[in-house]
Amino acid sequence: MASHQAFVDYVTEQLRAAGEIRARSMFGEYGLYCDGCFFAVVCDDQLFVKSTPQGEAAFPQLPKAPPYPGAKASLLVEDVEDRGLLLRLTQITCAALSSHPPTPRRKQPMAFDFKKTYKELYLPPKTPHLIQVPAQTFLAVRGQGDPNQAGGAYQEAIGLLYAVAYTIKMSKLGPAQPEGYFDYVMPPLEGLWWMPDTPAIDFAQKARFCWIALIRLPEFVTQEVFRWAVETAAAKKKLDLSPVEFFSYQEGLCVQCLHQGPYDREPETLQAMADHAQAQGYALDLEGPRRHHEIYLSDPRRCKPENLKTVLRQPVKPK
């Protein structure tokens, strides 16, 4: 799968303070240049920075992997949201490649991070607990079917969501910056899940899943801004973005827990959540319109199944 232009644009924007960043198409993927120095590639929506002794010494925690079969191993940057790491690694790598010391750059203001600001929603404890969830707005695409199917409806929906989401985020670089815009870290992917004709969810029958894939919107995004972003992204990327909705969701009182491990092990955590709600005098309320809710804090393409972190949330009502 080739990289999405929206991901490349986001990475180059994150690196803007390191120097003059250019992305050049290379066999369906992209090479990155900083002040003319070729230092990284983007392959399959992943950032690979050239490996140097200086870079490895400064960031020993970064894994090494080849960006494509037969290539030399590079440093794989899994968290492209960490602007400080990206800038420092780019400066060190380019200095090592060109034998020039890194040039100090003006410190950039920190972008608003939903996960850090609303820790109770995105970084909850691993023990079940009740939470009152406020109303939120999202980009949304609805569908049905196995989310793991390669090239299936769910995978296509994710591409549509990010096409609009990155258009909104990168609007600060163009003439159509929305009123009240603030720089922010892209929120994690979320999803509402259910099965037709039953409140129960059978993880063994993924083909029967109904879902709404979601990405949270910043408060400055009105329906007018949403419509502009859809029209702009559709024209630029030659995509049919009509399935993307402006979606308001009132979740209310829920039982919540951080699940760590494979998605197929979620029923164990969900049972513990149901037991906790029962002990507090509540019952699950999964017959609609509120749904089983998941927030994906890890990318399954870059994370071992046992290390996946997912926020699980289910609506409750008094017994």
Phi and psi restraints in degrees (value plus and minus 20) as a CYANA .aco file:
   2 ALA   PHI     -92.8   -52.8
   2 ALA   PSI     137.4   177.4
   3 SER   PHI     -91.6   -51.6
   3 SER   PSI     129.1   169.1
   4 HIS   PHI    -101.3   -61.3
   4 HIS   PSI     119.6   159.6
   5 GLN   PHI     -79.1   -39.1
   5 GLN   PSI     -53.8   -13.8
   6 ALA   PHI     -82.7   -42.7
   6 ALA   PSI     -57.9   -17.9
   7 PHE   PHI     -87.7   -47.7
   7 PHE   PSI     -62.2   -22.2
   8 VAL   PHI     -81.9   -41.9
   8 VAL   PSI     -63.8   -23.8
   9 ASP   PHI     -80.5   -40.5
   9 ASP   PSI     -60.0   -20.0
  10 TYR   PHI     -86.2   -46.2
  10 TYR   PSI     -63.5   -23.5
  11 VAL   PHI     -82.7   -42.7
  11 VAL   PSI     -64.1   -24.1
  12 THR   PHI     -84.5   -44.5
  12 THR   PSI     -55.7   -15.7
  13 GLU   PHI     -86.6   -46.6
  13 GLU   PSI     -60.6   -20.6
  14 GLN   PHI     -80.1   -40.1
  14 GLN   PSI     -51.3   -11.3
  15 LEU   PHI    -114.0   -74.0
  15 LEU   PSI     -16.0    24.0
  16 ARG   PHI     -76.7   -36.7
  16 ARG   PSI     -55.1   -15.1
  17 ALA   PHI     -95.3   -55.3
  17 ALA   PSI     -29.7    10.3
  18 ALA   PHI     -99.9   -59.9
  18 ALA   PSI     -39.3     0.7
  19 GLY   PHI     131.8   171.8
  19 GLY   PSI    -181.2  -141.2
  20 GLU   PHI    -101.1   -61.1
  20 GLU   PSI      87.3   127.3
  21 ILE   PHI    -118.9   -78.9
  21 ILE   PSI     109.0   149.0
  22 ARG   PHI    -148.5  -108.5
  22 ARG   PSI     122.3   162.3
  23 ALA   PHI    -135.5   -95.5
  23 ALA   PSI     105.2   145.2
  24 ARG   PHI    -138.9   -98.9
  24 ARG   PSI     114.7   154.7
  25 SER   PHI     -85.5   -45.5
  25 SER   PSI     114.0   154.0
  26 MET   PHI    -158.7  -118.7
  26 MET   PSI      80.7   120.7
  27 PHE   PHI      34.9    74.9
  27 PHE   PSI      23.1    63.1
  28 GLY   PHI      67.5   107.5
  28 GLY   PSI     -30.5     9.5
  29 GLU   PHI    -136.6   -96.6
  29 GLU   PSI    -180.9  -140.9
  30 TYR   PHI    -159.5  -119.5
  30 TYR   PSI     118.5   158.5
  31 GLY   PHI    -121.1   -81.1
  31 GLY   PSI     121.9   161.9
  32 LEU   PHI    -129.8   -89.8
  32 LEU   PSI     117.1   157.1
  33 TYR   PHI    -145.0  -105.0
  33 TYR   PSI     116.6   156.6
  34 CYS   PHI    -138.9   -98.9
  34 CYS   PSI      94.8   134.8
  35 ASP   PHI      31.3    71.3
  35 ASP   PSI      19.6    59.6
  36 GLY   PHI      66.5   106.5
  36 GLY   PSI     -26.2    13.8
  37 CYS   PHI    -113.1   -73.1
  37 CYS   PSI     101.1   141.1
  38 PHE   PHI     -96.2   -56.2
  38 PHE   PSI      91.7   131.7
  39 PHE   PHI    -146.7  -106.7
  39 PHE   PSI     -30.6     9.4
  40 ALA   PHI    -179.5  -139.5
  40 ALA   PSI     143.8   183.8
  41 VAL   PHI    -153.7  -113.7
  41 VAL   PSI     133.0   173.0
  42 VAL   PHI    -132.5   -92.5
  42 VAL   PSI      99.4   139.4
  43 CYS   PHI    -152.5  -112.5
  43 CYS   PSI     108.9   148.9
  44 ASP   PHI      33.8    73.8
  44 ASP   PSI      23.2    63.2
  45 ASP   PHI      37.1    77.1
  45 ASP   PSI      17.4    57.4
  46 GLN   PHI    -153.2  -113.2
  46 GLN   PSI     124.9   164.9
  47 LEU   PHI    -120.6   -80.6
  47 LEU   PSI     102.9   142.9
  48 PHE   PHI    -138.1   -98.1
  48 PHE   PSI      97.8   137.8
  49 VAL   PHI    -121.1   -81.1
  49 VAL   PSI     117.0   157.0
  50 LYS   PHI     -73.2   -33.2
  50 LYS   PSI     116.9   156.9
  51 SER   PHI    -101.9   -61.9
  51 SER   PSI     107.0   147.0
  52 THR   PHI    -151.5  -111.5
  52 THR   PSI     134.5   174.5
  53 PRO   PHI     -76.5   -36.5
  53 PRO   PSI     -56.5   -16.5
  54 GLN   PHI     -88.4   -48.4
  54 GLN   PSI     -62.4   -22.4
  55 GLY   PHI     -86.2   -46.2
  55 GLY   PSI     -61.4   -21.4
  56 GLU   PHI     -86.0   -46.0
  56 GLU   PSI     -56.5   -16.5
  57 ALA   PHI     -89.1   -49.1
  57 ALA   PSI     -57.4   -17.4
  58 ALA   PHI     -96.0   -56.0
  58 ALA   PSI     -49.8    -9.8
  59 PHE   PHI    -153.3  -113.3
  59 PHE   PSI      48.8    88.8
  60 PRO   PHI     -86.3   -46.3
  60 PRO   PSI     -35.8     4.2
  61 GLN   PHI     -99.0   -59.0
  61 GLN   PSI     -34.1     5.9
  62 LEU   PHI     -96.2   -56.2
  62 LEU   PSI     110.5   150.5
  63 PRO   PHI     -92.8   -52.8
  63 PRO   PSI     140.4   180.4
  64 LYS   PHI    -134.0   -94.0
  64 LYS   PSI     117.7   157.7
  65 ALA   PHI    -179.0  -139.0
  65 ALA   PSI     131.0   171.0
  66 PRO   PHI     -96.5   -56.5
  66 PRO   PSI     115.6   155.6
  67 PRO   PHI     -87.6   -47.6
  67 PRO   PSI     -43.5    -3.5
  68 TYR   PHI    -175.5  -135.5
  68 TYR   PSI     138.4   178.4
  69 PRO   PHI     -75.3   -35.3
  69 PRO   PSI     110.2   150.2
  70 GLY   PHI      71.5   111.5
  70 GLY   PSI     -29.2    10.8
  71 ALA   PHI    -103.9   -63.9
  71 ALA   PSI     138.7   178.7
  72 LYS   PHI     -89.0   -49.0
  72 LYS   PSI     130.2   170.2
  73 ALA   PHI     -86.8   -46.8
  73 ALA   PSI     116.9   156.9
  74 SER   PHI    -141.5  -101.5
  74 SER   PSI     151.8   191.8
  75 LEU   PHI    -100.7   -60.7
  75 LEU   PSI     101.1   141.1
  76 LEU   PHI    -110.6   -70.6
  76 LEU   PSI      95.8   135.8
  77 VAL   PHI    -114.7   -74.7
  77 VAL   PSI      82.5   122.5
  78 GLU   PHI     -99.7   -59.7
  78 GLU   PSI     -49.7    -9.7
  79 ASP   PHI    -126.0   -86.0
  79 ASP   PSI      64.8   104.8
  80 VAL   PHI     -96.4   -56.4
  80 VAL   PSI     -24.0    16.0
  81 GLU   PHI     -95.3   -55.3
  81 GLU   PSI     -40.9    -0.9
  82 ASP   PHI    -100.5   -60.5
  82 ASP   PSI      68.7   108.7
  83 ARG   PHI     -84.1   -44.1
  83 ARG   PSI     -58.2   -18.2
  84 GLY   PHI     -80.3   -40.3
  84 GLY   PSI     -64.4   -24.4
  85 LEU   PHI     -82.8   -42.8
  85 LEU   PSI     -65.1   -25.1
  86 LEU   PHI     -80.0   -40.0
  86 LEU   PSI     -65.9   -25.9
  87 LEU   PHI     -85.2   -45.2
  87 LEU   PSI     -66.3   -26.3
  88 ARG   PHI     -85.2   -45.2
  88 ARG   PSI     -63.3   -23.3
  89 LEU   PHI     -83.7   -43.7
  89 LEU   PSI     -60.7   -20.7
  90 THR   PHI     -83.3   -43.3
  90 THR   PSI     -64.6   -24.6
  91 GLN   PHI     -83.5   -43.5
  91 GLN   PSI     -64.6   -24.6
  92 ILE   PHI     -84.3   -44.3
  92 ILE   PSI     -63.8   -23.8
  93 THR   PHI     -85.6   -45.6
  93 THR   PSI     -66.5   -26.5
  94 CYS   PHI     -86.2   -46.2
  94 CYS   PSI     -56.4   -16.4
  95 ALA   PHI     -83.8   -43.8
  95 ALA   PSI     -60.9   -20.9
  96 ALA   PHI     -88.0   -48.0
  96 ALA   PSI     -58.5   -18.5
  97 LEU   PHI     -92.7   -52.7
  97 LEU   PSI     -51.0   -11.0
  98 SER   PHI    -126.7   -86.7
  98 SER   PSI     -21.2    18.8
  99 SER   PHI      41.2    81.2
  99 SER   PSI      10.0    50.0
 100 HIS   PHI    -139.6   -99.6
 100 HIS   PSI     124.7   164.7
 101 PRO   PHI     -87.3   -47.3
 101 PRO   PSI     130.2   170.2
 102 PRO   PHI     -84.7   -44.7
 102 PRO   PSI     122.4   162.4
 103 THR   PHI    -108.7   -68.7
 103 THR   PSI     104.9   144.9
 104 PRO   PHI     -79.8   -39.8
 104 PRO   PSI     119.4   159.4
 105 ARG   PHI    -141.4  -101.4
 105 ARG   PSI     137.3   177.3
 106 ARG   PHI     -84.7   -44.7
 106 ARG   PSI     112.9   152.9
 107 LYS   PHI     -86.1   -46.1
 107 LYS   PSI     110.3   150.3
 108 GLN   PHI    -107.7   -67.7
 108 GLN   PSI     124.9   164.9
 109 PRO   PHI     -84.3   -44.3
 109 PRO   PSI     128.6   168.6
 110 MET   PHI     -91.3   -51.3
 110 MET   PSI     116.3   156.3
 111 ALA   PHI     -99.2   -59.2
 111 ALA   PSI     128.8   168.8
 112 PHE   PHI     -84.4   -44.4
 112 PHE   PSI     111.7   151.7
 113 ASP   PHI    -141.5  -101.5
 113 ASP   PSI      92.2   132.2
 114 PHE   PHI     -78.4   -38.4
 114 PHE   PSI     -60.5   -20.5
 115 LYS   PHI     -84.8   -44.8
 115 LYS   PSI     -56.9   -16.9
 116 LYS   PHI    -100.1   -60.1
 116 LYS   PSI     -54.1   -14.1
 117 THR   PHI     -96.9   -56.9
 117 THR   PSI     -60.0   -20.0
 118 TYR   PHI    -132.8   -92.8
 118 TYR   PSI      43.2    83.2
 119 LYS   PHI     -80.5   -40.5
 119 LYS   PSI     -52.0   -12.0
 120 GLU   PHI     -85.4   -45.4
 120 GLU   PSI     -42.3    -2.3
 121 LEU   PHI    -114.7   -74.7
 121 LEU   PSI     -52.7   -12.7
 122 TYR   PHI    -133.2   -93.2
 122 TYR   PSI     -38.7     1.3
 123 LEU   PHI    -152.1  -112.1
 123 LEU   PSI      39.8    79.8
 124 PRO   PHI     -99.3   -59.3
 124 PRO   PSI     147.7   187.7
 125 PRO   PHI     -90.7   -50.7
 125 PRO   PSI     148.1   188.1
 126 LYS   PHI    -106.6   -66.6
 126 LYS   PSI      -8.4    31.6
 127 THR   PHI    -132.7   -92.7
 127 THR   PSI     119.9   159.9
 128 PRO   PHI     -80.9   -40.9
 128 PRO   PSI     124.5   164.5
 129 HIS   PHI    -178.8  -138.8
 129 HIS   PSI     138.6   178.6
 130 LEU   PHI    -108.3   -68.3
 130 LEU   PSI     127.0   167.0
 131 ILE   PHI    -170.1  -130.1
 131 ILE   PSI     121.4   161.4
 132 GLN   PHI    -115.2   -75.2
 132 GLN   PSI      93.6   133.6
 133 VAL   PHI    -116.7   -76.7
 133 VAL   PSI     107.1   147.1
 134 PRO   PHI     -94.5   -54.5
 134 PRO   PSI     144.6   184.6
 135 ALA   PHI     -84.9   -44.9
 135 ALA   PSI     122.6   162.6
 136 GLN   PHI    -161.5  -121.5
 136 GLN   PSI     141.1   181.1
 137 THR   PHI    -137.6   -97.6
 137 THR   PSI     129.1   169.1
 138 PHE   PHI    -160.4  -120.4
 138 PHE   PSI     140.2   180.2
 139 LEU   PHI    -102.5   -62.5
 139 LEU   PSI     119.2   159.2
 140 ALA   PHI    -163.2  -123.2
 140 ALA   PSI     126.4   166.4
 141 VAL   PHI    -155.6  -115.6
 141 VAL   PSI     109.4   149.4
 142 ARG   PHI    -116.2   -76.2
 142 ARG   PSI     132.9   172.9
 143 GLY   PHI    -194.3  -154.3
 143 GLY   PSI    -193.4  -153.4
 144 GLN   PHI    -167.9  -127.9
 144 GLN   PSI     125.0   165.0
 145 GLY   PHI     107.7   147.7
 145 GLY   PSI     156.1   196.1
 146 ASP   PHI     -87.5   -47.5
 146 ASP   PSI      99.5   139.5
 147 PRO   PHI     -88.8   -48.8
 147 PRO   PSI     -37.2     2.8
 148 ASN   PHI    -108.9   -68.9
 148 ASN   PSI     -23.6    16.4
 149 GLN   PHI     -89.2   -49.2
 149 GLN   PSI     101.7   141.7
 150 ALA   PHI     -82.8   -42.8
 150 ALA   PSI     106.2   146.2
 151 GLY   PHI      52.5    92.5
 151 GLY   PSI      -7.8    32.2
 152 GLY   PHI    -100.5   -60.5
 152 GLY   PSI    -194.9  -154.9
 153 ALA   PHI     -82.2   -42.2
 153 ALA   PSI     -57.8   -17.8
 154 TYR   PHI     -88.0   -48.0
 154 TYR   PSI     -64.7   -24.7
 155 GLN   PHI     -81.5   -41.5
 155 GLN   PSI     -59.2   -19.2
 156 GLU   PHI     -85.4   -45.4
 156 GLU   PSI     -59.4   -19.4
 157 ALA   PHI     -81.4   -41.4
 157 ALA   PSI     -59.7   -19.7
 158 ILE   PHI     -82.4   -42.4
 158 ILE   PSI     -62.0   -22.0
 159 GLY   PHI     -81.5   -41.5
 159 GLY   PSI     -59.8   -19.8
 160 LEU   PHI     -86.0   -46.0
 160 LEU   PSI     -62.5   -22.5
 161 LEU   PHI     -79.3   -39.3
 161 LEU   PSI     -68.4   -28.4
 162 TYR   PHI     -89.7   -49.7
 162 TYR   PSI     -49.2    -9.2
 163 ALA   PHI     -80.3   -40.3
 163 ALA   PSI     -62.7   -22.7
 164 VAL   PHI     -97.3   -57.3
 164 VAL   PSI     -60.9   -20.9
 165 ALA   PHI     -81.0   -41.0
 165 ALA   PSI     -64.4   -24.4
 166 TYR   PHI     -92.9   -52.9
 166 TYR   PSI     -47.7    -7.7
 167 THR   PHI     -83.3   -43.3
 167 THR   PSI     -61.1   -21.1
 168 ILE   PHI     -86.5   -46.5
 168 ILE   PSI     -66.7   -26.7
 169 LYS   PHI     -82.7   -42.7
 169 LYS   PSI     -60.2   -20.2
 170 MET   PHI    -106.9   -66.9
 170 MET   PSI     -16.2    23.8
 171 SER   PHI     -82.9   -42.9
 171 SER   PSI     -38.8     1.2
 172 LYS   PHI     -83.4   -43.4
 172 LYS   PSI     -38.8     1.2
 173 LEU   PHI    -110.4   -70.4
 173 LEU   PSI     -27.0    13.0
 174 GLY   PHI    -135.6   -95.6
 174 GLY   PSI    -195.2  -155.2
 175 PRO   PHI     -98.0   -58.0
 175 PRO   PSI     -30.4     9.6
 176 ALA   PHI    -124.8   -84.8
 176 ALA   PSI      13.6    53.6
 177 GLN   PHI     -80.7   -40.7
 177 GLN   PSI     106.7   146.7
 178 PRO   PHI     -85.3   -45.3
 178 PRO   PSI     131.8   171.8
 179 GLU   PHI     -82.9   -42.9
 179 GLU   PSI     113.1   153.1
 180 GLY   PHI      62.6   102.6
 180 GLY   PSI     -10.7    29.3
 181 TYR   PHI     -78.5   -38.5
 181 TYR   PSI     120.7   160.7
 182 PHE   PHI    -157.2  -117.2
 182 PHE   PSI     127.5   167.5
 183 ASP   PHI     -90.9   -50.9
 183 ASP   PSI     121.1   161.1
 184 TYR   PHI    -170.5  -130.5
 184 TYR   PSI     136.4   176.4
 185 VAL   PHI    -101.0   -61.0
 185 VAL   PSI     115.7   155.7
 186 MET   PHI     -77.5   -37.5
 186 MET   PSI     103.5   143.5
 187 PRO   PHI     -85.1   -45.1
 187 PRO   PSI     138.9   178.9
 188 PRO   PHI     -91.1   -51.1
 188 PRO   PSI     139.6   179.6
 189 LEU   PHI     -88.8   -48.8
 189 LEU   PSI     120.6   160.6
 190 GLU   PHI    -150.7  -110.7
 190 GLU   PSI     151.9   191.9
 191 GLY   PHI    -180.9  -140.9
 191 GLY   PSI     123.0   163.0
 192 LEU   PHI    -124.0   -84.0
 192 LEU   PSI     116.0   156.0
 193 TRP   PHI    -152.8  -112.8
 193 TRP   PSI     122.4   162.4
 194 TRP   PHI    -182.6  -142.6
 194 TRP   PSI     155.2   195.2
 195 MET   PHI    -145.5  -105.5
 195 MET   PSI     126.4   166.4
 196 PRO   PHI     -86.4   -46.4
 196 PRO   PSI     118.5   158.5
 197 ASP   PHI      50.1    90.1
 197 ASP   PSI      -7.2    32.8
 198 THR   PHI    -176.8  -136.8
 198 THR   PSI     119.9   159.9
 199 PRO   PHI     -96.8   -56.8
 199 PRO   PSI     -35.1     4.9
 200 ALA   PHI     -99.3   -59.3
 200 ALA   PSI     135.0   175.0
 201 ILE   PHI    -138.2   -98.2
 201 ILE   PSI     100.8   140.8
 202 ASP   PHI    -122.9   -82.9
 202 ASP   PSI      86.2   126.2
 203 PHE   PHI     -89.3   -49.3
 203 PHE   PSI     -32.0     8.0
 204 ALA   PHI    -104.2   -64.2
 204 ALA   PSI     -28.7    11.3
 205 GLN   PHI    -141.7  -101.7
 205 GLN   PSI      42.0    82.0
 206 LYS   PHI     -83.6   -43.6
 206 LYS   PSI     -45.8    -5.8
 207 ALA   PHI     -85.6   -45.6
 207 ALA   PSI     -38.0     2.0
 208 ARG   PHI    -114.5   -74.5
 208 ARG   PSI     -19.9    20.1
 209 PHE   PHI     -81.6   -41.6
 209 PHE   PSI     115.3   155.3
 210 CYS   PHI    -125.7   -85.7
 210 CYS   PSI     123.6   163.6
 211 TRP   PHI    -170.9  -130.9
 211 TRP   PSI     138.1   178.1
 212 ILE   PHI    -148.3  -108.3
 212 ILE   PSI      89.7   129.7
 213 ALA   PHI     -99.4   -59.4
 213 ALA   PSI     117.4   157.4
 214 LEU   PHI    -154.1  -114.1
 214 LEU   PSI     127.8   167.8
 215 ILE   PHI    -155.3  -115.3
 215 ILE   PSI     106.0   146.0
 216 ARG   PHI     -85.9   -45.9
 216 ARG   PSI     125.8   165.8
 217 LEU   PHI    -124.8   -84.8
 217 LEU   PSI     120.9   160.9
 218 PRO   PHI     -83.8   -43.8
 218 PRO   PSI     139.5   179.5
 219 GLU   PHI     -84.2   -44.2
 219 GLU   PSI     -44.3    -4.3
 220 PHE   PHI     -95.9   -55.9
 220 PHE   PSI     -28.1    11.9
 221 VAL   PHI    -104.2   -64.2
 221 VAL   PSI      86.9   126.9
 222 THR   PHI    -112.4   -72.4
 222 THR   PSI     155.2   195.2
 223 GLN   PHI     -83.6   -43.6
 223 GLN   PSI     -51.7   -11.7
 224 GLU   PHI     -86.5   -46.5
 224 GLU   PSI     -63.5   -23.5
 225 VAL   PHI     -83.2   -43.2
 225 VAL   PSI     -60.4   -20.4
 226 PHE   PHI     -79.0   -39.0
 226 PHE   PSI     -68.1   -28.1
 227 ARG   PHI     -82.4   -42.4
 227 ARG   PSI     -60.7   -20.7
 228 TRP   PHI     -79.9   -39.9
 228 TRP   PSI     -64.2   -24.2
 229 ALA   PHI     -84.5   -44.5
 229 ALA   PSI     -61.3   -21.3
 230 VAL   PHI     -83.7   -43.7
 230 VAL   PSI     -66.3   -26.3
 231 GLU   PHI     -84.6   -44.6
 231 GLU   PSI     -61.1   -21.1
 232 THR   PHI     -86.6   -46.6
 232 THR   PSI     -66.6   -26.6
 233 ALA   PHI     -85.7   -45.7
 233 ALA   PSI     -59.4   -19.4
 234 ALA   PHI     -83.7   -43.7
 234 ALA   PSI     -61.9   -21.9
 235 ALA   PHI     -89.6   -49.6
 235 ALA   PSI     -59.8   -19.8
 236 LYS   PHI     -93.7   -53.7
 236 LYS   PSI     -60.0   -20.0
 237 LYS   PHI    -121.9   -81.9
 237 LYS   PSI     -20.2    19.8
 238 LYS   PHI      36.9    76.9
 238 LYS   PSI      28.1    68.1
 239 LEU   PHI    -139.0   -99.0
 239 LEU   PSI     131.6   171.6
 240 ASP   PHI    -108.7   -68.7
 240 ASP   PSI      84.3   124.3
 241 LEU   PHI    -123.8   -83.8
 241 LEU   PSI      -3.3    36.7
 242 SER   PHI     -82.1   -42.1
 242 SER   PSI     -46.2    -6.2
 243 PRO   PHI     -89.3   -49.3
 243 PRO   PSI     -35.5     4.5
 244 VAL   PHI     -97.5   -57.5
 244 VAL   PSI     109.8   149.8
 245 GLU   PHI    -135.3   -95.3
 245 GLU   PSI     136.6   176.6
 246 PHE   PHI    -111.5   -71.5
 246 PHE   PSI      92.0   132.0
 247 PHE   PHI    -140.8  -100.8
 247 PHE   PSI     100.0   140.0
 248 SER   PHI    -120.7   -80.7
 248 SER   PSI     116.3   156.3
 249 TYR   PHI    -156.5  -116.5
 249 TYR   PSI     103.1   143.1
 250 GLN   PHI    -125.3   -85.3
 250 GLN   PSI      82.0   122.0
 251 GLU   PHI    -107.6   -67.6
 251 GLU   PSI     -61.1   -21.1
 252 GLY   PHI      55.1    95.1
 252 GLY   PSI    -168.4  -128.4
 253 LEU   PHI     -96.3   -56.3
 253 LEU   PSI     109.6   149.6
 254 CYS   PHI    -160.1  -120.1
 254 CYS   PSI     143.1   183.1
 255 VAL   PHI    -123.0   -83.0
 255 VAL   PSI     118.1   158.1
 256 GLN   PHI    -159.0  -119.0
 256 GLN   PSI     134.5   174.5
 257 CYS   PHI    -184.3  -144.3
 257 CYS   PSI     128.7   168.7
 258 LEU   PHI    -108.9   -68.9
 258 LEU   PSI     100.9   140.9
 259 HIS   PHI    -120.3   -80.3
 259 HIS   PSI     108.5   148.5
 260 GLN   PHI    -136.0   -96.0
 260 GLN   PSI     104.7   144.7
 261 GLY   PHI     113.9   153.9
 261 GLY   PSI    -194.1  -154.1
 262 PRO   PHI     -82.0   -42.0
 262 PRO   PSI     132.0   172.0
 263 TYR   PHI     -80.7   -40.7
 263 TYR   PSI     -55.1   -15.1
 264 ASP   PHI     -90.0   -50.0
 264 ASP   PSI     -29.4    10.6
 265 ARG   PHI    -114.8   -74.8
 265 ARG   PSI     -15.7    24.3
 266 GLU   PHI     -79.5   -39.5
 266 GLU   PSI     -55.0   -15.0
 267 PRO   PHI     -74.0   -34.0
 267 PRO   PSI     -51.1   -11.1
 268 GLU   PHI     -85.8   -45.8
 268 GLU   PSI     -64.2   -24.2
 269 THR   PHI     -88.3   -48.3
 269 THR   PSI     -58.4   -18.4
 270 LEU   PHI     -84.3   -44.3
 270 LEU   PSI     -55.9   -15.9
 271 GLN   PHI     -85.7   -45.7
 271 GLN   PSI     -61.3   -21.3
 272 ALA   PHI     -83.3   -43.3
 272 ALA   PSI     -56.6   -16.6
 273 MET   PHI     -86.0   -46.0
 273 MET   PSI     -63.3   -23.3
 274 ALA   PHI     -83.5   -43.5
 274 ALA   PSI     -60.3   -20.3
 275 ASP   PHI     -83.2   -43.2
 275 ASP   PSI     -60.3   -20.3
 276 HIS   PHI     -85.7   -45.7
 276 HIS   PSI     -64.2   -24.2
 277 ALA   PHI     -80.5   -40.5
 277 ALA   PSI     -61.7   -21.7
 278 GLN   PHI     -81.0   -41.0
 278 GLN   PSI     -62.7   -22.7
 279 ALA   PHI     -86.8   -46.8
 279 ALA   PSI     -45.0    -5.0
 280 GLN   PHI    -111.9   -71.9
 280 GLN   PSI     -16.3    23.7
 281 GLY   PHI      70.4   110.4
 281 GLY   PSI       2.5    42.5
 282 TYR   PHI    -145.4  -105.4
 282 TYR   PSI     138.5   178.5
 283 ALA   PHI    -144.5  -104.5
 283 ALA   PSI     133.3   173.3
 284 LEU   PHI     -84.0   -44.0
 284 LEU   PSI     126.4   166.4
 285 ASP   PHI    -146.5  -106.5
 285 ASP   PSI      56.1    96.1
 286 LEU   PHI    -130.9   -90.9
 286 LEU   PSI       0.4    40.4
 287 GLU   PHI    -114.7   -74.7
 287 GLU   PSI     -10.4    29.6
 288 GLY   PHI      73.8   113.8
 288 GLY   PSI     134.2   174.2
 289 PRO   PHI    -101.9   -61.9
 289 PRO   PSI     -28.0    12.0
 290 ARG   PHI    -100.4   -60.4
 290 ARG   PSI     128.1   168.1
 291 ARG   PHI    -151.8  -111.8
 291 ARG   PSI     146.6   186.6
 292 HIS   PHI     -78.7   -38.7
 292 HIS   PSI     109.0   149.0
 293 HIS   PHI    -143.2  -103.2
 293 HIS   PSI     114.0   154.0
 294 GLU   PHI    -148.3  -108.3
 294 GLU   PSI     122.3   162.3
 295 ILE   PHI    -144.4  -104.4
 295 ILE   PSI     104.5   144.5
 296 TYR   PHI    -117.5   -77.5
 296 TYR   PSI      86.1   126.1
 297 LEU   PHI    -109.3   -69.3
 297 LEU   PSI     -28.6    11.4
 298 SER   PHI    -147.0  -107.0
 298 SER   PSI     132.3   172.3
 299 ASP   PHI    -117.2   -77.2
 299 ASP   PSI      93.9   133.9
 300 PRO   PHI     -82.4   -42.4
 300 PRO   PSI     -37.3     2.7
 301 ARG   PHI     -95.6   -55.6
 301 ARG   PSI     -39.8     0.2
 302 ARG   PHI    -143.7  -103.7
 302 ARG   PSI     -12.0    28.0
 303 CYS   PHI    -155.1  -115.1
 303 CYS   PSI     117.8   157.8
 304 LYS   PHI     -85.1   -45.1
 304 LYS   PSI     125.2   165.2
 305 PRO   PHI     -73.7   -33.7
 305 PRO   PSI     -58.4   -18.4
 306 GLU   PHI     -90.3   -50.3
 306 GLU   PSI     -33.8     6.2
 307 ASN   PHI    -124.0   -84.0
 307 ASN   PSI     -21.2    18.8
 308 LEU   PHI     -81.3   -41.3
 308 LEU   PSI     115.7   155.7
 309 LYS   PHI    -138.4   -98.4
 309 LYS   PSI     105.9   145.9
 310 THR   PHI    -156.8  -116.8
 310 THR   PSI     108.3   148.3
 311 VAL   PHI    -100.1   -60.1
 311 VAL   PSI     105.2   145.2
 312 LEU   PHI    -129.1   -89.1
 312 LEU   PSI     114.2   154.2
 313 ARG   PHI    -162.9  -122.9
 313 ARG   PSI     114.0   154.0
 314 GLN   PHI    -155.8  -115.8
 314 GLN   PSI     117.5   157.5
 315 PRO   PHI     -90.0   -50.0
 315 PRO   PSI     128.0   168.0
 316 VAL   PHI    -151.0  -111.0
 316 VAL   PSI     143.5   183.5
 317 LYS   PHI    -163.7  -123.7
 317 LYS   PSI     138.9   178.9
 318 PRO   PHI     -81.1   -41.1
 318 PRO   PSI     122.0   162.0
